[in-house]
Amino acid sequence: MQLQVKLPRARIVYASATGVTDIKNMAYFNRLGLWGPQAGNGFDSFKAFEQSVSKRGIGAFELLAMELKGIGSYVSRGLSYASCEYVYIAADLDDALTAEYDAAGQSAHGTNRQTHSHPPVVAIS
């Protein structure tokens, strides 16, 4: 953080192995403009941003990551599954669970479609 303050015009690349899995890992990402007086979104500090996002849970973290990826401010890479072993287990779903699964898929599809068809909005209040 001190380097960012001392060199305000320097280009910064944030690198994190954990990224948005825990909002506290973003505390030093201050140049993304998600909080602070320059952000203009009501989050005057990281603490205010953290409290708002954290109370919404992992879903808010995922939406934040999607938004940041969409505007080119966040890149996430997966680990290789080479040499991994797994067991395929098919779950028989009753009608109620099938309907719930389908509704969740439709909701995610709608969110994804809306995210890519509208200007980015990062404010979470």
C-alpha positions as CSV (number, residue, x, y, z in Angstrom):
1,M,0.0,0.0,0.0
2,Q,2.8,2.4,0.8
3,L,4.3,2.0,-2.7
4,Q,0.9,2.9,-4.2
5,V,0.7,6.0,-2.1
6,K,4.3,7.1,-2.9
7,L,3.9,6.4,-6.6
8,P,0.4,7.6,-7.5
9,R,1.0,7.5,-11.3
10,A,2.7,4.1,-11.3
11,R,0.9,1.2,-13.1
12,I,-0.2,-1.4,-10.6
13,V,-1.0,-5.1,-11.2
14,Y,-2.7,-6.8,-8.3
15,A,-2.0,-10.5,-7.9
16,S,-3.6,-12.7,-5.5
17,A,-4.0,-16.5,-5.2
18,T,-7.2,-16.1,-3.3
19,G,-8.7,-13.0,-5.0
20,V,-12.4,-12.6,-4.2
21,T,-12.8,-15.8,-2.1
22,D,-12.5,-13.6,1.0
23,I,-13.2,-9.9,0.6
24,K,-10.4,-9.0,3.1
25,N,-8.0,-10.2,0.4
26,M,-9.0,-7.2,-1.7
27,A,-8.0,-4.6,0.9
28,Y,-4.9,-3.4,-1.0
29,F,-6.8,-3.2,-4.3
30,N,-7.5,0.5,-3.7
31,R,-6.8,1.6,-7.3
32,L,-9.8,-0.3,-8.6
33,G,-12.0,2.5,-7.5
34,L,-14.4,0.3,-5.5
35,W,-14.2,2.4,-2.4
36,G,-12.9,5.8,-1.2
37,P,-14.1,9.3,-1.9
38,Q,-13.2,9.1,-5.6
39,A,-15.5,6.0,-6.1
40,G,-18.7,8.0,-5.7
41,N,-20.7,4.9,-4.6
42,G,-21.1,5.5,-0.9
43,F,-18.2,3.4,0.2
44,D,-15.9,6.0,1.8
45,S,-13.5,3.3,3.0
46,F,-12.6,-0.3,2.5
47,K,-14.2,-1.2,5.8
48,A,-17.6,0.2,4.5
49,F,-17.2,-1.8,1.3
50,E,-16.2,-5.0,3.1
51,Q,-19.1,-4.8,5.5
52,S,-21.6,-4.3,2.7
53,V,-20.3,-7.1,0.5
54,S,-19.6,-9.5,3.4
55,K,-23.1,-9.5,4.7
56,R,-24.3,-10.7,1.3
57,G,-22.2,-13.8,1.3
58,I,-20.4,-15.7,-1.4
59,G,-23.0,-14.8,-4.0
60,A,-21.9,-11.2,-3.7
61,F,-18.3,-12.2,-4.1
62,E,-19.1,-14.1,-7.3
63,L,-21.0,-11.2,-8.7
64,L,-18.2,-8.8,-7.8
65,A,-15.7,-11.1,-9.5
66,M,-17.9,-11.3,-12.6
67,E,-18.3,-7.5,-12.7
68,L,-14.5,-7.0,-12.4
69,K,-13.8,-9.6,-15.1
70,G,-16.4,-8.0,-17.3
71,I,-14.7,-4.6,-17.2
72,G,-11.2,-6.1,-17.5
73,S,-10.0,-5.4,-14.0
74,Y,-9.8,-9.0,-12.7
75,V,-8.4,-12.2,-14.2
76,S,-8.9,-15.5,-12.6
77,R,-7.2,-18.7,-13.6
78,G,-8.1,-22.2,-12.5
79,L,-5.8,-24.9,-11.4
80,S,-5.0,-27.9,-13.6
81,Y,-7.0,-31.0,-13.1
82,A,-4.3,-33.2,-14.6
83,S,-3.7,-36.3,-12.5
84,C,-6.9,-35.7,-10.5
85,E,-9.1,-38.6,-9.7
86,Y,-12.9,-38.3,-9.3
87,V,-16.0,-40.3,-9.0
88,Y,-19.1,-39.5,-11.0
89,I,-22.2,-39.8,-8.9
90,A,-25.6,-39.3,-10.5
91,A,-28.2,-37.8,-8.1
92,D,-31.8,-38.7,-8.8
93,L,-33.8,-35.5,-8.2
94,D,-37.5,-35.4,-7.4
95,D,-39.7,-32.9,-9.2
96,A,-39.3,-30.2,-6.5
97,L,-35.5,-30.4,-6.6
98,T,-35.5,-30.4,-10.4
99,A,-37.7,-27.3,-10.5
100,E,-35.4,-25.6,-8.0
101,Y,-32.3,-26.5,-10.0
102,D,-33.9,-25.3,-13.2
103,A,-34.9,-22.0,-11.5
104,A,-31.4,-21.4,-10.3
105,G,-30.0,-22.1,-13.8
106,Q,-32.5,-19.6,-15.3
107,S,-31.6,-17.0,-12.7
108,A,-27.9,-17.4,-13.3
109,H,-28.4,-17.2,-17.1
110,G,-30.5,-14.0,-16.7
111,T,-27.9,-12.4,-14.4
112,N,-25.2,-13.3,-16.9
113,R,-27.2,-11.9,-19.8
114,Q,-28.0,-8.7,-17.9
115,T,-24.3,-8.3,-16.7
116,H,-23.1,-8.3,-20.3
117,S,-25.9,-6.1,-21.8
118,H,-25.7,-3.2,-19.3
119,P,-22.9,-0.8,-18.3
120,P,-21.0,-2.0,-15.3
121,V,-22.4,-1.1,-11.9
122,V,-20.2,-1.9,-8.9
123,A,-22.1,-0.1,-6.1
124,I,-23.5,-2.5,-3.5
125,S,-25.3,-0.8,-0.8
